[in-house]
Amino acid sequence: MLMRILKIGILILVAIAALIYTLGGGFGDRTIQGNLATKSIQFAHRGLINDTAENSLIGFELARKSNYVAFETDVSATLDKQLVLFHDKNGKRLLGIDKPIDELTYSKLQQYDILYKDKPTQKVPLLSTALSHFEKSDSVYWYLDIKTPSKWMADSLVSIIKRESDVNQAIIASSNILFLSYLKWKEPEIQTVLEGYNAGKEWTHYAIPRNWKPDYYASFLNKIDDAHIRFLINNNLLHRKIVYGVTQENLDRAKSHGITKMVIDATLDIPKIIYCD
């Protein structure tokens, strides 16, 4: 009896897997979305994180004035489901309040300023405000690191990006492949990034159905090795690799690997430390 139940369970799992791959377009790779694939580009990590408040409009403005055309930022949700640019789960470090962000309404959040060197600066911005802050003709790009992935957040992201920006100027990053797959299913033109794609996880590229494959694969620079780079080259993925955790100290290592897309800790002292098309 136990063996029969086990066999039935295995058959059900196989059927589910077959259905997922059929809906997802089967095996193989696909042409990636957007116009970043051929570019060498750096994303200023949370704006100019060492010179002003992180994830603040002034930080992104300073980064743009320093000739950065791309920004990495973090997207979190408030209690009333407003998408804001904020990294931490708790407001203690950046707002001086020991309270989770998802337990604060947006109006309550606006009572506090983002701290920089313990001094108040600006309010926490809405994602929609940030995306519409620069002219579309300015062609800035956003790397949106999603902190709390969910179906409703995916729906909100697609709506906000299409309303306030351009699907070619925003890429959505998460380590949750189900979240990214849902985004691709809902809006195939949305660009996605699978984070945590470290050395040793190369096989996951083959495990994701064709239509739901991410456009880019990201990881910390210190989480990759020469074997990982060889895999990327052999599978024509090197131009789709993004590394974060890049600083002036390890920049040469990133460049030596042939990586052209980086999230860097940018500063005013080094306004352009790497190439950008």
Backbone bond lengths (Angstrom), bond angles and torsions (degrees), N, CA, C in turn:
res aa  C-N    CA-C-N  psi(-1)  N-CA   C-N-CA  omega(-1)  CA-C   N-CA-C  phi
1 M - - - 1.474 - - 1.536 111.20 -
2 L 1.337 114.82 -43.09 1.464 119.83 -179.92 1.522 110.85 -63.46
3 M 1.338 116.68 -41.94 1.460 120.46 179.55 1.524 111.25 -64.38
4 R 1.326 116.17 -36.69 1.470 120.06 179.71 1.524 110.25 -65.60
5 I 1.322 116.23 -43.03 1.463 120.87 178.45 1.527 110.19 -63.28
6 L 1.342 115.81 -40.09 1.463 120.80 179.47 1.531 110.77 -63.69
7 K 1.330 117.05 -43.43 1.458 121.16 179.19 1.526 111.50 -63.35
8 I 1.328 115.59 -42.05 1.465 119.87 178.72 1.527 110.18 -62.97
9 G 1.352 115.68 -41.81 1.460 120.01 178.97 1.513 111.88 -61.65
10 I 1.349 116.04 -41.82 1.465 120.73 179.39 1.531 110.22 -64.17
11 L 1.331 116.85 -42.97 1.462 121.35 179.25 1.531 111.24 -62.10
12 I 1.321 116.56 -39.06 1.463 120.76 178.77 1.526 110.37 -65.19
13 L 1.339 116.51 -43.83 1.475 120.54 178.72 1.520 111.21 -62.62
14 V 1.333 116.82 -41.60 1.462 120.97 178.73 1.530 110.30 -63.65
15 A 1.332 115.88 -41.18 1.466 119.93 179.57 1.522 111.51 -65.07
16 I 1.339 116.45 -40.03 1.466 120.70 178.45 1.523 110.07 -64.90
17 A 1.343 116.28 -44.47 1.462 120.30 179.37 1.521 110.85 -61.54
18 A 1.337 116.65 -42.24 1.464 120.80 179.49 1.528 110.57 -63.55
19 L 1.333 116.56 -39.93 1.469 120.73 179.24 1.528 110.74 -65.05
20 I 1.333 116.04 -43.41 1.468 120.37 179.94 1.524 110.47 -61.20
21 Y 1.327 116.67 -44.26 1.460 119.15 -178.98 1.519 112.20 -70.25
22 T 1.332 117.06 -31.92 1.465 120.02 176.35 1.524 110.14 -66.65
23 L 1.323 116.71 -46.78 1.461 120.85 179.30 1.528 111.07 -66.07
24 G 1.333 115.79 -32.52 1.458 120.43 -177.59 1.518 114.41 -87.77
25 G 1.321 117.63 6.94 1.461 120.14 175.64 1.508 115.14 89.00
26 G 1.328 117.41 10.09 1.450 120.17 176.33 1.522 113.81 78.26
27 F 1.331 115.64 -158.32 1.459 121.50 -177.66 1.529 110.63 -85.13
28 G 1.326 115.18 174.61 1.457 120.50 175.85 1.510 112.65 98.93
29 D 1.340 114.82 172.55 1.459 121.46 -179.86 1.519 109.08 -100.67
30 R 1.315 116.34 178.48 1.461 121.33 179.89 1.517 108.88 -144.08
31 T 1.308 115.12 167.76 1.459 120.61 175.52 1.513 108.53 -73.23
32 I 1.332 117.70 128.49 1.455 119.60 -175.83 1.512 111.08 -78.41
33 Q 1.328 115.18 157.26 1.455 122.00 -176.92 1.529 110.85 -85.08
34 G 1.328 115.39 163.79 1.452 120.93 170.86 1.516 113.76 82.23
35 N 1.317 114.58 178.93 1.462 120.73 -175.06 1.522 113.10 -116.58
36 L 1.336 117.12 21.36 1.459 120.34 178.77 1.523 112.97 -92.12
37 A 1.336 116.69 -13.60 1.463 120.37 -170.63 1.520 112.77 -56.84
38 T 1.309 117.07 -41.00 1.457 120.05 -175.96 1.525 113.18 -92.31
39 K 1.331 117.72 1.40 1.459 121.21 -175.28 1.526 112.21 -91.87
40 S 1.314 115.03 148.12 1.464 121.76 165.72 1.518 105.39 -98.03
41 I 1.317 116.99 118.83 1.460 118.32 -168.94 1.520 111.02 -147.44
42 Q 1.321 116.25 146.93 1.450 121.55 174.36 1.527 109.81 -120.07
43 F 1.323 114.09 138.02 1.456 121.31 176.68 1.529 108.14 -101.49
44 A 1.317 117.66 123.61 1.465 121.29 177.35 1.531 108.47 -71.04
45 H 1.314 116.24 117.51 1.462 123.12 -173.71 1.525 111.99 -65.22
46 R 1.339 115.70 107.40 1.477 122.47 -178.25 1.528 111.92 56.61
47 G 1.318 117.21 32.75 1.465 121.19 -175.06 1.513 109.54 85.89
48 L 1.306 116.47 -146.91 1.470 120.08 174.04 1.523 107.72 -92.53
49 I 1.307 114.96 82.19 1.458 122.25 -168.37 1.523 113.06 -63.34
50 N 1.331 118.15 -26.31 1.461 120.54 -178.27 1.525 113.69 -90.85
51 D 1.325 116.65 -5.80 1.460 120.19 -175.16 1.526 114.48 -119.55
52 T 1.326 116.90 -11.73 1.456 119.48 -179.89 1.523 108.86 -160.76
53 A 1.317 116.98 179.49 1.459 121.02 -177.32 1.523 110.97 -61.51
54 E 1.322 116.26 133.08 1.459 119.93 -178.82 1.529 111.40 -68.92
55 N 1.324 114.59 147.66 1.469 121.84 179.11 1.530 112.79 54.83
56 S 1.312 116.25 35.23 1.467 120.79 177.52 1.521 109.21 -111.11
57 L 1.318 116.50 154.27 1.460 120.24 179.64 1.522 111.24 -60.98
58 I 1.340 116.29 -37.64 1.467 118.81 179.71 1.525 110.46 -65.39
59 G 1.334 117.32 -33.91 1.453 120.80 177.83 1.521 112.15 -65.67
60 F 1.335 116.55 -40.12 1.456 119.97 178.34 1.531 110.80 -72.03
61 E 1.327 116.52 -35.43 1.471 119.68 176.50 1.531 110.38 -62.62
62 L 1.330 116.50 -44.53 1.464 120.15 179.18 1.531 111.18 -63.59
63 A 1.332 115.33 -39.41 1.462 119.05 178.78 1.530 110.25 -63.28
64 R 1.322 116.18 -41.24 1.473 119.37 179.53 1.529 110.51 -65.18
65 K 1.326 117.25 -40.41 1.464 120.85 178.40 1.522 111.32 -66.60
66 S 1.320 116.43 -23.10 1.470 120.99 176.91 1.520 111.45 -90.45
67 N 1.341 115.15 15.98 1.474 123.09 173.78 1.515 114.97 78.68
68 Y 1.313 118.18 12.32 1.458 119.43 171.63 1.529 108.54 -77.87
69 V 1.313 116.23 137.46 1.463 120.59 179.23 1.526 111.51 -112.12
70 A 1.325 116.39 5.29 1.454 120.09 -178.24 1.521 110.51 -144.82
71 F 1.330 115.43 143.95 1.460 121.19 -176.69 1.524 110.11 -131.87
72 E 1.329 115.30 139.51 1.463 121.00 169.14 1.513 107.02 -98.25
73 T 1.330 116.36 137.56 1.460 120.05 177.62 1.523 109.38 -148.23
74 D 1.320 116.02 164.84 1.462 122.25 -177.00 1.521 109.60 -110.06
75 V 1.321 116.13 138.66 1.468 120.82 -178.41 1.523 109.32 -117.41
76 S 1.330 114.82 121.63 1.460 122.20 176.86 1.528 109.00 -123.09
77 A 1.319 115.94 171.48 1.461 120.85 -178.54 1.522 110.62 -121.06
78 T 1.331 116.15 140.87 1.458 121.46 176.22 1.526 110.05 -86.73
79 L 1.312 115.66 176.63 1.459 121.08 -179.66 1.529 111.58 -58.90
80 D 1.328 116.82 -37.67 1.465 120.82 179.89 1.529 112.20 -93.73
81 K 1.332 116.07 24.47 1.458 123.60 171.24 1.526 113.62 61.60
82 Q 1.316 115.70 41.34 1.459 121.05 170.62 1.531 107.57 -97.89
83 L 1.309 117.25 133.98 1.459 121.20 -179.38 1.519 109.31 -87.74
84 V 1.326 116.37 121.16 1.461 122.51 -176.28 1.523 109.99 -125.56
85 L 1.332 115.38 160.52 1.458 120.78 177.66 1.523 108.41 -90.28
86 F 1.328 115.61 104.36 1.463 120.31 -176.81 1.517 108.31 -160.39
87 H 1.334 116.28 135.06 1.463 120.79 -175.05 1.522 113.31 -88.55
88 D 1.316 118.60 -52.34 1.456 122.27 -170.06 1.533 111.84 -75.48
89 K 1.338 115.90 153.06 1.464 119.92 173.19 1.521 110.82 -71.84
90 N 1.338 115.11 -30.67 1.460 121.78 -177.17 1.530 109.51 -114.14
91 G 1.339 116.23 150.18 1.459 120.39 -177.27 1.514 115.20 -88.23
92 K 1.335 117.98 5.98 1.465 120.09 -173.21 1.524 113.03 -62.35
93 R 1.321 117.67 -48.49 1.466 120.73 -174.99 1.522 112.14 -69.31
94 L 1.321 116.99 -42.16 1.459 120.47 -170.59 1.527 114.63 -100.43
95 L 1.343 116.99 -19.99 1.462 119.70 -177.84 1.527 113.28 -120.07
96 G 1.335 115.74 -13.27 1.463 119.04 -178.66 1.516 113.71 79.05
97 I 1.342 117.24 16.82 1.472 120.60 177.80 1.531 108.45 -125.36
98 D 1.305 116.37 131.52 1.456 121.47 -177.98 1.530 108.99 -87.36
99 K 1.333 114.88 75.20 1.463 120.96 -175.69 1.528 109.22 -150.04
100 P 1.348 117.85 134.05 1.471 119.59 177.05 1.527 110.85 -63.34
101 I 1.325 116.69 141.95 1.453 121.63 -178.86 1.526 111.47 -62.06
102 D 1.331 116.88 -36.78 1.464 119.09 -177.67 1.525 112.71 -77.07
103 E 1.333 116.95 2.95 1.469 120.49 172.92 1.521 111.67 -106.74
104 L 1.337 116.40 6.50 1.463 122.44 178.65 1.522 109.73 -114.46
105 T 1.316 117.21 136.17 1.453 119.39 171.70 1.529 108.44 -74.28
106 Y 1.317 115.82 164.25 1.459 118.59 -179.85 1.529 110.94 -63.76
107 S 1.329 117.34 -39.41 1.468 120.06 179.55 1.522 110.80 -64.29
108 K 1.327 117.46 -36.71 1.465 120.71 176.57 1.522 110.22 -67.84
109 L 1.324 116.81 -39.83 1.457 121.83 179.52 1.527 111.14 -61.17
110 Q 1.324 116.37 -32.68 1.455 120.78 -178.34 1.535 113.69 -72.61
111 Q 1.310 116.89 -3.90 1.461 120.08 175.67 1.531 111.88 -80.15
112 Y 1.323 115.80 -7.47 1.467 119.92 -176.23 1.527 110.23 -122.31
113 D 1.334 115.03 153.78 1.456 121.73 176.53 1.519 110.01 -106.43
114 I 1.329 115.99 150.28 1.459 120.36 173.18 1.531 108.04 -69.26
115 L 1.308 116.19 133.54 1.463 120.42 -178.61 1.522 110.98 -90.98
116 Y 1.321 115.34 139.40 1.456 121.73 171.46 1.517 107.12 -132.55
117 K 1.325 115.44 116.08 1.464 121.71 -173.44 1.528 110.49 53.82
118 D 1.329 114.11 43.67 1.466 124.24 176.96 1.533 113.95 67.90
119 K 1.323 117.46 11.93 1.459 121.00 178.13 1.521 110.32 -113.81
120 P 1.341 118.19 139.31 1.466 121.07 -179.22 1.526 111.50 -68.55
121 T 1.320 116.22 142.92 1.465 120.44 179.92 1.530 110.58 -124.48
122 Q 1.337 116.45 -91.66 1.454 121.42 -177.61 1.517 111.21 -121.17
123 K 1.343 115.37 168.79 1.455 121.13 176.04 1.531 110.01 -75.57
124 V 1.322 115.27 158.29 1.462 121.11 174.94 1.531 108.16 -67.01
125 P 1.341 118.59 122.02 1.464 119.56 -176.78 1.524 113.41 -83.42
126 L 1.309 115.14 151.38 1.456 121.45 169.66 1.527 109.09 -71.62
127 L 1.313 117.34 149.91 1.454 121.21 174.91 1.528 110.15 -58.52
128 S 1.314 116.64 -43.87 1.461 120.54 -178.55 1.525 111.52 -60.65
129 T 1.336 117.17 -38.20 1.462 121.18 178.83 1.521 110.84 -65.30
130 A 1.325 116.47 -42.86 1.460 120.22 -179.10 1.524 111.30 -65.41
131 L 1.328 117.39 -44.02 1.458 120.73 -177.82 1.527 112.05 -64.29
132 S 1.314 116.14 -31.79 1.464 119.64 -178.31 1.529 112.23 -94.38
133 H 1.328 117.16 1.41 1.464 121.28 -174.67 1.524 111.93 -69.91
134 F 1.330 116.18 -34.24 1.458 120.43 179.49 1.529 109.34 -103.44
135 E 1.310 116.42 149.20 1.450 121.10 177.61 1.532 109.65 -64.07
136 K 1.334 116.43 142.02 1.461 119.51 178.07 1.526 111.24 -58.93
137 S 1.313 115.87 -32.49 1.465 120.15 179.88 1.536 112.33 -68.13
138 D 1.340 116.42 -15.55 1.460 120.64 179.75 1.526 111.54 -74.40
139 S 1.328 115.56 -16.85 1.472 122.00 174.94 1.525 113.42 55.32
140 V 1.325 117.32 47.78 1.459 120.09 173.32 1.524 109.17 -86.40
141 Y 1.331 115.78 153.22 1.454 121.44 -178.39 1.530 109.40 -117.76
142 W 1.332 115.08 146.78 1.464 121.14 -178.51 1.519 110.32 -122.43
143 Y 1.311 115.77 129.01 1.461 123.65 171.68 1.529 105.72 -102.25
144 L 1.336 116.59 106.97 1.457 121.92 -173.49 1.526 109.77 -99.73
145 D 1.325 116.09 106.39 1.460 122.60 -179.29 1.530 108.13 -89.06
146 I 1.323 116.45 109.77 1.466 121.73 -173.12 1.523 110.43 -86.29
147 K 1.322 115.71 122.29 1.457 120.95 -175.05 1.527 113.44 -87.11
148 T 1.322 117.85 -31.25 1.468 120.82 -177.38 1.528 109.28 -132.13
149 P 1.330 117.47 75.32 1.465 120.28 -176.24 1.530 112.80 -65.58
150 S 1.323 115.58 138.93 1.454 122.19 177.78 1.521 108.44 -162.16
151 K 1.311 117.33 169.77 1.463 121.33 -179.66 1.525 110.70 -63.45
152 W 1.335 116.53 -47.07 1.462 117.81 -176.89 1.526 111.24 -66.39
153 M 1.349 116.60 -32.11 1.457 118.67 177.57 1.526 110.15 -68.57
154 A 1.322 116.93 -39.98 1.456 119.97 176.76 1.523 110.55 -59.51
155 D 1.318 116.69 -45.29 1.466 120.99 178.62 1.528 110.87 -60.79
156 S 1.329 116.59 -42.74 1.467 120.99 -179.64 1.523 111.14 -66.49
157 L 1.330 116.63 -41.70 1.462 120.57 -179.99 1.520 111.57 -59.85
158 V 1.324 116.57 -47.53 1.461 120.62 -179.86 1.525 110.38 -60.05
159 S 1.319 116.13 -44.33 1.465 120.69 -179.38 1.523 111.80 -63.10
160 I 1.327 117.00 -46.77 1.466 121.36 -177.45 1.526 111.18 -66.65
161 I 1.327 117.02 -44.38 1.466 120.38 -178.58 1.523 110.74 -62.80
162 K 1.309 117.20 -44.29 1.465 120.41 -178.87 1.524 111.54 -68.60
163 R 1.327 116.93 -28.45 1.465 120.46 -179.27 1.520 112.54 -83.80
164 E 1.325 117.42 -40.56 1.457 120.80 -170.40 1.524 114.65 -103.84
165 S 1.321 117.34 -15.03 1.461 118.78 -174.50 1.512 109.36 -141.37
166 D 1.303 116.10 -137.91 1.453 123.52 -179.17 1.520 106.60 -143.35
167 V 1.321 117.12 137.38 1.463 119.66 -177.54 1.530 111.66 -62.56
168 N 1.320 117.43 -19.25 1.453 120.69 178.18 1.522 112.87 -83.01
169 Q 1.346 116.57 -8.38 1.462 119.71 -175.94 1.524 113.46 -112.33
170 A 1.335 116.64 9.59 1.465 120.40 177.77 1.520 109.31 -137.62
171 I 1.329 116.69 135.77 1.457 121.25 173.22 1.521 107.51 -124.30
172 I 1.322 115.37 137.76 1.459 121.73 -173.96 1.523 109.55 -105.21
173 A 1.329 115.48 123.93 1.466 121.20 -173.97 1.523 111.71 -113.46
174 S 1.330 115.02 138.88 1.462 121.33 176.03 1.523 108.09 -163.45
175 S 1.320 116.08 156.99 1.465 120.77 173.34 1.529 111.10 -90.88
176 N 1.344 116.63 -1.83 1.462 122.75 -178.53 1.523 109.72 -93.54
177 I 1.331 117.45 102.19 1.457 120.99 -175.41 1.527 111.38 -67.83
178 L 1.323 118.64 -29.18 1.463 119.77 177.97 1.526 110.68 -66.19
179 F 1.315 116.30 -39.40 1.463 122.00 176.33 1.533 110.44 -62.30
180 L 1.332 116.61 -46.61 1.458 120.81 -179.78 1.528 111.30 -66.84
181 S 1.329 116.99 -36.67 1.464 120.54 178.65 1.518 111.08 -66.09
182 Y 1.319 116.09 -38.86 1.468 119.45 177.07 1.525 110.61 -64.17
183 L 1.325 116.93 -40.07 1.465 120.46 177.02 1.528 110.87 -59.60
184 K 1.330 116.34 -44.51 1.458 120.65 179.80 1.530 111.17 -65.54
185 W 1.309 115.90 -36.99 1.469 119.57 178.47 1.522 110.66 -68.02
186 K 1.323 116.40 -40.56 1.463 120.86 -178.21 1.528 111.97 -73.00
187 E 1.327 116.19 -42.74 1.465 120.88 -177.24 1.530 109.02 -143.81
188 P 1.341 117.63 90.87 1.470 121.26 -175.10 1.521 114.15 -56.87
189 E 1.328 119.08 -24.10 1.457 120.91 -178.03 1.531 113.25 -79.30
190 I 1.322 117.00 -13.77 1.461 120.22 177.71 1.525 109.64 -66.14
191 Q 1.319 116.77 134.30 1.460 121.53 178.32 1.529 110.11 -89.39
192 T 1.315 116.26 136.68 1.458 120.77 -176.91 1.523 111.53 -126.71
193 V 1.330 114.62 157.04 1.465 122.79 178.42 1.526 108.86 -131.61
194 L 1.310 117.52 124.07 1.459 121.61 174.20 1.515 108.53 -89.10
195 E 1.333 116.83 112.70 1.458 121.50 179.97 1.530 110.83 -86.90
196 G 1.315 115.54 162.02 1.463 120.43 -179.48 1.519 113.03 76.60
197 Y 1.350 116.69 19.80 1.463 120.77 -179.98 1.530 108.31 -84.67
198 N 1.317 114.08 75.11 1.455 122.26 -174.42 1.524 111.57 -88.16
199 A 1.309 116.00 171.53 1.458 121.07 170.99 1.527 108.81 -55.93
200 G 1.326 116.52 134.27 1.454 121.78 -177.30 1.511 113.49 99.40
201 K 1.329 116.94 -13.19 1.473 120.73 179.91 1.530 112.28 -107.97
202 E 1.306 116.56 17.38 1.459 120.51 -177.69 1.524 112.54 -57.61
203 W 1.333 117.33 -34.32 1.460 122.08 -175.98 1.523 112.94 -60.66
204 T 1.338 117.18 -24.87 1.462 119.23 -176.72 1.530 111.89 -65.20
205 H 1.333 117.11 -21.81 1.468 119.55 176.71 1.522 110.36 -60.16
206 Y 1.335 116.91 -36.84 1.463 121.18 -179.36 1.524 112.04 -79.91
207 A 1.317 117.23 -23.33 1.464 120.96 -174.68 1.531 113.33 -79.79
208 I 1.323 117.25 -15.59 1.469 121.04 -177.04 1.521 109.39 -93.10
209 P 1.343 118.44 127.72 1.470 121.11 178.59 1.526 112.51 -55.79
210 R 1.319 115.86 150.77 1.458 123.00 -173.09 1.535 113.83 -50.06
211 N 1.329 117.03 -52.60 1.472 120.24 -173.16 1.520 113.69 -68.80
212 W 1.331 116.71 -19.06 1.459 120.43 -175.93 1.522 112.90 -107.51
213 K 1.319 116.37 4.89 1.459 119.11 178.51 1.528 110.12 -61.45
214 P 1.328 117.28 140.82 1.472 119.59 176.72 1.520 110.64 -68.65
215 D 1.308 115.91 155.75 1.466 120.22 177.28 1.524 110.90 -75.69
216 Y 1.349 116.17 -30.92 1.464 120.80 -176.90 1.525 109.73 -136.86
217 Y 1.342 114.39 157.36 1.461 122.26 178.45 1.525 107.81 -124.26
218 A 1.333 116.70 127.53 1.466 120.17 -173.45 1.522 111.72 -125.94
219 S 1.339 114.01 153.56 1.464 120.50 175.21 1.521 108.21 -164.61
220 F 1.327 115.97 167.79 1.457 120.20 170.23 1.531 108.53 -63.84
221 L 1.313 115.39 145.52 1.458 119.85 177.92 1.522 111.33 -58.51
222 N 1.336 116.78 -37.76 1.473 119.63 -177.18 1.530 113.22 -78.46
223 K 1.331 117.22 4.32 1.461 120.96 178.47 1.525 112.51 -105.64
224 I 1.337 116.39 11.11 1.461 119.24 177.59 1.528 109.66 -121.36
225 D 1.336 115.64 161.64 1.458 120.58 179.13 1.522 109.14 -140.53
226 D 1.332 116.73 -176.66 1.463 121.03 -176.75 1.527 111.69 -63.07
227 A 1.327 116.99 -36.26 1.469 120.00 179.54 1.527 110.50 -64.63
228 H 1.316 116.20 -38.15 1.470 120.91 177.97 1.529 109.88 -63.51
229 I 1.317 116.97 -43.82 1.462 121.26 179.51 1.529 110.35 -63.58
230 R 1.329 117.54 -40.95 1.466 120.20 178.19 1.521 110.96 -62.14
231 F 1.328 116.62 -39.50 1.471 120.31 177.21 1.527 110.33 -61.77
232 L 1.321 116.72 -45.05 1.459 120.41 179.81 1.525 111.33 -61.29
233 I 1.330 116.20 -43.27 1.465 120.54 -179.96 1.531 110.58 -64.99
234 N 1.318 116.92 -46.27 1.467 121.27 -177.31 1.520 112.46 -65.39
235 N 1.328 117.04 -25.01 1.460 120.98 -179.00 1.530 112.78 -107.92
236 N 1.332 115.42 16.00 1.467 121.71 177.38 1.534 111.38 55.36
237 L 1.334 115.80 44.82 1.466 121.45 -178.36 1.527 113.51 -116.33
238 L 1.329 117.43 -4.14 1.461 118.44 -174.42 1.527 111.71 -60.78
239 H 1.338 117.45 -37.06 1.463 120.48 179.60 1.522 111.94 -72.57
240 R 1.341 115.65 -7.47 1.462 120.34 178.97 1.538 111.98 -107.02
241 K 1.323 116.24 9.69 1.462 121.16 -179.87 1.522 109.82 -95.24
242 I 1.341 115.76 131.48 1.465 122.66 174.34 1.516 107.39 -119.23
243 V 1.331 116.73 132.31 1.459 119.47 175.76 1.522 109.46 -116.02
244 Y 1.321 115.59 141.96 1.454 121.02 173.82 1.520 109.07 -118.82
245 G 1.329 115.59 173.74 1.458 118.89 -172.61 1.515 111.10 79.17
246 V 1.343 116.98 27.63 1.463 121.60 -179.36 1.524 109.72 -95.46
247 T 1.312 115.80 129.89 1.464 122.56 177.94 1.530 108.33 -130.46
248 Q 1.316 115.68 177.42 1.467 119.37 177.09 1.523 110.87 -60.13
249 E 1.348 116.64 -31.17 1.458 120.68 -175.79 1.530 112.78 -71.09
250 N 1.333 118.21 -34.63 1.466 119.10 -177.02 1.524 112.96 -112.00
251 L 1.321 116.39 11.17 1.467 121.33 -178.32 1.517 112.00 -58.08
252 D 1.339 117.53 -43.03 1.457 120.90 -177.63 1.523 111.22 -61.20
253 R 1.331 116.57 -35.60 1.463 119.41 179.16 1.525 110.55 -64.84
254 A 1.327 116.71 -43.11 1.460 120.51 179.09 1.526 110.64 -61.51
255 K 1.318 115.88 -44.50 1.466 120.37 -178.71 1.525 111.32 -67.18
256 S 1.337 116.74 -34.38 1.470 120.05 -179.10 1.527 111.72 -66.01
257 H 1.323 116.88 -25.25 1.464 121.47 177.15 1.529 111.82 -78.45
258 G 1.325 116.95 -10.74 1.461 119.66 -177.02 1.511 113.28 84.23
259 I 1.336 116.95 13.43 1.467 120.95 179.58 1.527 109.21 -77.37
260 T 1.310 116.09 132.84 1.465 120.90 -175.81 1.520 113.85 -115.49
261 K 1.329 117.13 -0.57 1.464 120.40 179.80 1.523 108.45 -126.50
262 M 1.338 116.06 119.48 1.458 120.70 -172.87 1.520 111.38 -139.54
263 V 1.326 115.13 147.18 1.467 122.40 168.55 1.520 105.62 -102.57
264 I 1.335 116.79 114.77 1.449 119.46 -171.27 1.527 111.98 -118.41
265 D 1.306 115.41 152.11 1.463 121.44 173.14 1.520 107.58 -80.77
266 A 1.326 115.40 89.78 1.462 121.69 -173.89 1.516 111.48 -81.46
267 T 1.334 115.56 150.57 1.456 121.46 177.11 1.519 110.06 -138.55
268 L 1.314 116.40 160.70 1.462 121.42 176.97 1.524 111.28 -65.56
269 D 1.329 116.70 -29.19 1.458 120.54 -178.86 1.531 112.08 -68.78
270 I 1.334 115.75 -26.17 1.462 120.54 -179.69 1.521 107.79 -127.04
271 P 1.331 117.75 74.46 1.457 120.51 -173.41 1.518 114.67 -64.01
272 K 1.329 117.89 -30.09 1.460 120.59 177.77 1.520 108.49 -141.03
273 I 1.320 116.19 96.04 1.458 117.77 -176.49 1.522 112.31 -99.37
274 I 1.325 117.41 -11.96 1.459 118.95 175.92 1.510 109.24 -141.16
275 Y 1.322 114.58 169.19 1.447 122.36 -176.85 1.523 111.72 -68.10
276 C 1.311 115.61 157.73 1.455 120.72 174.66 1.516 108.32 -157.90
277 D 1.323 117.54 126.17 1.470 120.78 178.45 1.521 109.77 -68.04
